[in-house]
Each structure stands twice: as structure tokens, then as C-alpha cells.
Amino acid sequence: MSFTTLWLGISLLSGLIWVGLLLFRGQFWRANQVLDPTPPHLDLQEWPSVCAIVPARNEAEVLPHSLRSLLQQTYPGLFKILLVDDQSIDRTGEIAQQIATDLDKSTALQVIQTDSLPPGWSGKLWAMHQGIETALLEVNQPTYFLLTDADIQHDANTLLSLVTKAEQEQQEMVSLMVLLRCQSVWEQLLIPAFVFFFQKLYPFPWVNQQHKPMAAAAGGCILVRRQALLAAGGIEIIRDALIDDCALAAAIKFTPNSQPNRKIWLGLTSTTQSLRSYDTLDSIWSMVARTAFTQLHYSALLLLGTVLGMFLVYMVPSISVVLGLYLGSISITLSGLVAWALMTLAYIPTIQLYQLSPIWAVSLPCIAVLYNLMTLDSARQHWQGKGSAWKGRVYPAS
């Protein structure tokens, strides 16, 4: 078999994979699971109570925007915010109290300090656990917990939309993949792709079907029923998970002795956004490498499969176009162009979500190279025993 024939077969296989992804992967690429920012009218005699748990470690810079957005929610029911100051050194707790005072919302906010981080816990989950345990000591326990990061700026109707969704559809968990910051060139190149890859890994329509064996959530914004969380075992059952959002979603959806599966919903939003900046390649690299190998369960075999798969699916089409032109093979060139066009078509809805020029959709092959390198670096760090670093803490390699 000649090299030209072999590569043509590889190029055609890449195109067939994209046909399969477009048609049979839950239509993940459509990015159409979106929470309504103006929820329909819901006639309730009494709106359920909600307690927001906000783990915060050195977040003084973003709190004037993020905490203010929580304190100014339009939600008509009882809403309390419990900010868990995770041993910050930048006056996070004091600034939070001042923001609430300035808005005349002091009674809506409670700030607590975390105890020392015990072995076997990640810092964020330990803070969330302590916040939830504090809320459970109240005589009137909340119907829902809103688990949200301290760097999320919420639309004024976010909580109303989340609760309406949960109540109308009897969802045990409603989670939002918030709009990530996308301003610098590196953010525009790599951040929408991060969301695209996440949707491909966990097709939202499949997550949202009760009978499907797939669960996922986005940790920046999760509304969960108190009873469902406690029935699943609470935060403690995922205490050492670095990819804690998806672990929590699986615990809720597949709670033991719960038949059928519990209902969860994961969607996108264009109105609630993250304030976390990733202005440089290094910052995005660190964010991805922190959990990429964890996602592969620290398996060298899965790592090899992922790298080869990324090469076949994302890089072969562009290589085929160049190689076909070089070899003078119209078949290879056309097969590469078709696969590249399908790939671009799949990426455009996510690009549109981030209001970027469609030209960015053509760049997926280049993006895939960078993400492949980040994944390999994640494995390298694990094998060198460096563990994962976040917010000044380093977690041992498992």
C-alpha cells in the first residue's frame, strides 16, 4: 500500500468521525441548551428558600462585582448568602461585609472562617462543606443550595431563572456553564474551545436526559436541592475530587437506591459570566494542565488514546489539505477540506455564543495542538509527583 493511499484512508476516516460527531453525539455542537434569562411566570404561593454557598480564598479584587451581583438578585423568596472565607490574606471577609453594608443587605450575608484544611480534602470542597454544615444548623433549612464561585458575576435574574427551571421541571440540580472571560487574544483562541471540548465530552442534551448514563455540571454555578444533596452523601463523598463539579453531578443523578435516575440539567448562559482572567498562554496552560490527566484517570493508555484521537480528529484534516496540495492529490486535498469544513461547522455555534468572528472557528487544528501539549504536560507533572496547584495550595498526585 502506498503512502498516498494510506493517508487518504486516514483522511477519510477523520471525515467520517466528524460526520458521526455531528449526527450521533447528542448534537452537542449546537450549544442550544441555554437557560432562559427571562424565566416564564411561575405561580407559587411561596417561593422556596435558597442559601448561596460562596467559597472565597483571596477574592477581594472581584467581590465588588461578584458579591454585589448576588446581593442584588431579583429572587422573590428568602435568599441568604453564606460566604466562606478560606484563610484569605487580602481582607476578603472584611470587604464582603462592607459591600453588604453599603447595599443595606447586611442581614442577607453571613461570613464564616474555615478551619484548617484536613487531609484528604481539596480547599474549595472543604470550604463548601463547612458552609453547608453551617446552613444546616439553622432551624429553617434552605430548600436549595446555590453553589457558586466567588469570581462569578450573576445576572440579576439568574437565581429566579434557576429556581424556576428546577421547580417547573422537578430538577434535583440545575447548573450553568457561565460565560468565561474572552477578551485577550489567548482567551479568544483557547477559551471557547475549552467550552466546546467540554460539551463534546459531556453532551449537554445527554446529561439532561434522565435515562442517559451521563452526568456533568459546571462548578461555577450549581443550584441543588438540599434533600438531593444529603441523600447523595453531601459534599464529603467527593471531598478529594479535583473535578468536583462532574463528580457531584454523578453523585446526585446516580444516587444509590434511587430509581429512576434523578433529574439534573446543565446548560449555557450568555448573561452570567466569570471574572477570572486568563490573559496569557501560561495561565490557560496551568488551568488545563491542572486537571487534564485527572480527567483521564491517570491512565497512560487513555493518554495515548487521547493524543492519537486528537491528532486524527482535529489535526489530520488540515495536514491533509497541505499534504494533498504538495503531493498533487486532489482526493487527499478534498477529503481534508471536507473534514475541516465539518469541524468548523461544529465549532461555529460556540464561537457565536462568545460573539467572536467566525474566522476563529477555522483555528481548531492549531488549538488542538496546544491542548494536546497541555494534556501531555499534565501527565508529566503527575509522573514527576508535582500534584495540582491552585490558590496557593498544592494537592499531592494521586
C-alpha positions in Angstrom: 0.0 0.0 0.0 1.4 3.4 -1.0 1.7 6.3 1.4 -0.8 8.3 -0.6 -3.4 5.5 -0.3 -2.7 5.1 3.4 -3.1 8.8 4.1 -6.2 9.1 2.0 -7.7 6.3 4.2 -6.7 8.2 7.4 -8.1 11.5 6.0 -11.4 9.8 5.0 -11.6 8.2 8.5 -11.2 11.7 10.1 -14.1 13.0 7.9 -16.3 10.0 8.9 -15.6 10.7 12.5 -16.8 14.3 12.1 -20.0 13.0 10.4 -20.5 10.7 13.3 -19.9 13.5 15.9 -22.3 15.8 14.1 -25.1 13.3 13.8 -24.7 10.9 16.7 -23.1 12.7 19.7 -26.2 14.2 21.1 -25.9 17.3 18.8 -23.5 18.7 21.5 -22.2 21.2 18.9 -25.4 23.1 18.6 -24.9 24.7 22.0 -28.6 25.0 22.3 -29.1 24.0 26.0 -29.5 27.6 27.2 -31.2 28.9 30.4 -33.9 31.4 29.7 -32.6 34.8 31.1 -36.2 36.0 31.4 -37.9 33.0 33.0 -41.6 32.3 32.4 -44.1 33.3 35.1 -44.3 30.7 37.8 -47.3 30.9 40.1 -46.1 29.8 43.6 -47.8 30.5 46.9 -44.4 30.6 48.5 -41.0 30.6 46.7 -38.5 28.1 48.1 -35.7 29.4 50.3 -32.2 29.4 48.9 -28.8 29.6 50.6 -25.8 30.6 48.4 -22.5 29.0 49.5 -19.6 31.0 48.2 -16.1 29.7 49.0 -13.7 32.6 48.8 -9.9 32.5 49.0 -8.2 35.8 48.4 -11.0 37.2 46.2 -11.1 40.8 47.4 -10.5 42.1 43.9 -13.6 40.5 42.3 -16.1 40.7 45.2 -17.2 44.2 44.5 -18.6 42.8 41.3 -19.5 39.2 42.0 -20.9 39.5 45.6 -22.7 42.7 44.6 -24.5 40.8 41.8 -25.6 38.1 44.3 -26.9 40.6 46.8 -28.9 42.4 44.1 -30.8 39.3 42.8 -34.5 39.8 41.9 -35.5 36.5 43.6 -38.8 36.9 45.4 -38.2 34.2 48.0 -36.0 34.0 51.1 -32.3 34.2 49.9 -29.3 34.2 52.1 -25.6 34.3 51.2 -23.0 32.4 53.2 -19.5 33.4 52.2 -16.8 31.0 53.5 -13.5 32.9 53.9 -10.9 30.2 53.2 -8.0 31.6 55.1 -7.6 34.7 52.9 -4.8 37.2 53.4 -6.4 40.1 51.4 -9.3 41.1 53.7 -11.8 39.1 51.7 -14.2 38.7 54.7 -14.0 42.4 55.7 -14.6 43.6 52.2 -17.6 41.3 51.8 -19.1 42.7 54.9 -18.5 46.2 53.8 -20.2 45.5 50.4 -23.3 44.2 52.1 -23.4 47.2 54.4 -23.1 49.6 51.6 -26.1 47.9 49.9 -28.1 47.8 53.1 -28.0 44.0 52.8 -26.1 43.1 56.0 -28.8 40.6 57.1 -28.6 38.8 53.8 -24.9 38.0 54.2 -23.0 35.8 56.7 -19.3 35.4 56.6 -17.6 32.5 58.3 -13.9 31.4 58.5 -12.8 28.0 57.6 -10.9 25.6 59.9 -7.6 24.3 58.9 -7.7 22.1 55.8 -7.8 18.4 56.9 -6.0 15.7 54.9 -8.0 14.2 52.0 -9.9 17.4 51.2 -9.5 20.0 48.4 -9.7 23.5 49.7 -12.8 24.6 47.8 -14.8 21.5 48.8 -13.8 21.9 52.5 -15.0 25.5 52.4 -18.2 24.4 50.7 -18.7 21.6 53.2 -18.3 24.0 56.1 -20.7 26.5 54.6 -23.3 23.8 54.1 -22.9 22.4 57.6 -23.4 25.9 59.0 -26.6 26.4 57.0 -27.9 23.0 58.2 -27.7 24.2 61.8 -30.4 26.8 61.1 -33.9 26.0 62.3 -35.3 26.7 58.9 -33.1 24.9 56.5 -33.0 26.1 52.9 -34.8 24.2 50.1 -31.9 24.8 47.7 -28.2 25.5 47.9 -26.7 27.7 45.3 -23.1 26.6 45.0 -21.2 29.4 43.2 -17.6 30.6 42.9 -16.6 33.9 44.2 -15.5 35.1 40.8 -18.9 34.8 39.1 -20.9 37.9 38.2 -24.5 36.9 38.1 -27.3 38.4 36.0 -29.9 39.9 38.3 -32.4 37.2 37.2 -30.0 34.2 37.5 -31.4 32.8 40.7 -35.0 33.3 39.6 -34.3 31.5 36.4 -32.5 28.6 38.1 -35.3 28.1 40.7 -38.0 28.4 38.0 -36.3 25.7 35.9 -35.9 23.4 38.9 -39.5 23.9 40.1 -41.2 23.6 36.8 -39.3 20.5 35.7 -38.7 18.9 39.1 -34.9 19.0 38.6 -32.7 18.0 41.5 -29.8 20.0 40.1 -29.6 22.9 37.7 -26.1 24.0 36.6 -24.8 26.7 34.3 -21.6 26.8 32.3 -21.1 30.5 32.8 -19.7 32.7 30.1 -15.9 32.6 30.6 -13.9 35.7 30.1 -12.8 36.1 26.5 -11.0 39.4 25.9 -7.3 38.7 25.3 -6.1 37.1 22.1 -5.2 33.9 24.0 -8.6 33.8 25.6 -10.3 34.2 22.3 -8.2 31.5 20.8 -8.5 28.9 23.6 -11.4 29.6 25.9 -14.3 28.9 23.5 -12.5 25.7 22.5 -12.4 24.7 26.2 -16.2 25.0 26.3 -16.5 23.2 23.0 -14.4 20.3 24.2 -16.4 20.1 27.4 -19.6 19.9 25.5 -18.2 17.1 23.3 -17.0 15.2 26.3 -20.3 15.6 28.2 -23.0 16.3 25.6 -25.5 18.6 27.5 -28.6 17.0 25.9 -27.5 13.6 27.1 -26.7 15.0 30.6 -30.2 16.4 30.6 -32.0 13.2 29.8 -32.9 11.3 32.9 -32.3 7.8 31.4 -28.9 8.6 29.9 -25.9 7.3 31.9 -24.1 10.6 31.7 -23.8 13.3 34.4 -21.9 16.6 34.4 -22.1 20.1 35.9 -20.2 23.3 35.8 -18.9 24.2 39.3 -19.2 28.0 38.9 -23.0 27.9 39.3 -24.9 25.0 40.7 -28.4 25.0 42.2 -29.1 21.8 44.1 -31.9 20.6 46.3 -30.9 20.2 49.9 -32.6 16.8 50.2 -30.9 15.5 47.0 -27.5 16.6 48.2 -27.9 15.0 51.6 -29.3 11.8 50.0 -26.2 11.6 47.8 -24.0 11.8 50.8 -23.2 15.5 50.8 -20.0 17.2 49.7 -18.0 14.8 51.8 -18.4 12.0 49.3 -16.4 14.0 46.7 -14.0 15.6 49.2 -10.8 14.8 47.3 -12.2 15.3 43.7 -10.3 17.9 41.7 -13.0 17.8 39.0 -15.6 18.2 41.7 -18.5 19.6 39.7 -18.9 16.5 37.5 -18.3 14.2 40.5 -21.1 16.0 42.3 -23.4 15.7 39.3 -22.8 12.0 39.1 -23.5 11.6 42.8 -26.8 13.4 42.5 -28.0 11.8 39.3 -27.0 8.2 40.3 -27.8 8.3 44.0 -27.8 4.7 45.3 -31.3 3.2 45.6 -32.8 6.0 43.5 -34.8 4.6 40.7 -35.1 6.0 38.1 -32.1 8.3 37.9 -32.6 11.8 39.5 -33.1 14.6 37.0 -30.3 17.1 36.5 -29.9 19.9 33.9 -26.8 21.5 32.6 -26.9 24.5 30.2 -25.2 27.6 28.9 -25.8 31.2 29.6 -24.8 34.5 28.0 -25.7 36.7 30.9 -23.8 35.2 33.9 -20.1 35.4 33.5 -16.8 34.6 35.1 -14.5 37.4 36.1 -11.4 35.2 36.2 -8.9 36.4 33.6 -6.6 34.2 31.5 -4.6 36.9 29.7 -1.6 34.7 28.9 -1.0 31.3 27.4 0.7 30.3 30.6 -2.4 31.0 32.7 -4.6 29.0 30.4 -2.0 26.2 30.2 -1.9 25.9 34.0 -5.7 25.9 34.2 -6.0 23.0 31.7 -3.0 21.0 32.9 -4.2 21.1 36.5 -6.9 18.5 35.8 -6.4 17.2 32.2 -4.6 14.0 33.3 -7.1 13.6 36.2 -9.9 13.5 33.6 -8.1 10.6 32.1 -7.9 8.8 35.5 -4.1 9.0 35.4 -4.1 6.3 32.7 -1.1 6.2 30.3 -3.3 4.1 27.9 -6.1 6.7 27.9 -3.5 9.4 27.5 -2.1 7.7 24.4 -5.6 7.2 23.0 -6.5 10.9 23.7 -3.4 12.2 22.0 -3.8 9.9 18.9 -7.6 10.7 18.9 -7.0 14.5 18.9 -4.4 14.1 16.1 -6.8 12.0 14.0 -9.9 14.2 14.6 -8.5 17.7 14.7 -5.1 17.7 13.0 -5.4 15.3 10.1 -7.8 17.4 8.1 -5.5 20.4 7.9 -2.5 18.2 7.3 -4.4 16.5 4.5 -5.0 19.8 2.8 -1.4 20.8 2.9 -0.1 17.3 2.1 -2.6 16.8 -0.7 -1.5 20.0 -2.4 2.1 19.0 -2.0 1.6 15.5 -3.5 -0.8 16.8 -6.1 -3.5 14.5 -4.8 -7.0 16.0 -5.3 -8.6 13.2 -3.3 -6.5 13.9 -0.2 -7.0 17.6 -0.5 -10.7 17.4 -0.9 -11.1 14.8 1.9 -9.1 17.2 4.2 -11.2 20.2 3.2 -14.5 18.4 3.8 -13.4 17.2 7.3 -12.1 20.7 8.1 -15.3 22.2 7.0 -17.4 19.9 9.2 -15.1 20.6 12.1 -15.5 24.4 11.5 -19.3 24.0 11.2 -19.4 22.2 14.5 -17.4 24.9 16.3 -19.3 28.0 14.9 -22.3 27.9 17.5 -19.8 28.1 20.4 -17.9 30.9 18.7 -21.2 32.7 18.2 -22.0 32.2 21.9 -18.9 34.2 22.6 -19.7 36.8 20.0 -16.4 36.2 18.1 -15.7 36.4 14.4 -16.4 33.0 12.6 -12.8 33.1 11.4 -11.8 31.8 14.8 -13.7 28.6 14.0 -11.1 27.7 11.4 -8.4 27.6 14.0 -9.4 24.3 15.8 -6.5 22.3 14.4 -4.0 24.8 15.9 -6.0 24.9 19.1 -5.9 21.0 19.3 -2.1 21.0 19.1 -1.9 23.3 22.1 -4.5 21.3 24.1 -2.6 18.1 23.3 0.6 19.6 24.7 -1.2 20.8 27.8 -2.6 17.3 28.4 0.9 15.8 27.9 2.3 18.3 30.4 -0.4 17.4 32.9 0.7 13.8 32.7 4.4 14.9 33.0 3.6 16.8 36.2 1.7 13.9 37.6 4.5 11.4 36.9 7.0 13.8 38.5 4.9 13.9 41.6 4.2 17.6 41.4 0.5 17.3 42.1 -2.0 20.0 41.2 -1.6 23.6 42.4 -4.5 26.0 42.9 -4.9 29.2 45.0 -1.5 28.7 46.7 -2.2 25.1 47.6 -0.6 22.0 46.1 -2.5 18.8 46.1 -0.5 15.5 46.1 -0.5 13.4 42.9 -2.9 10.5 43.4 
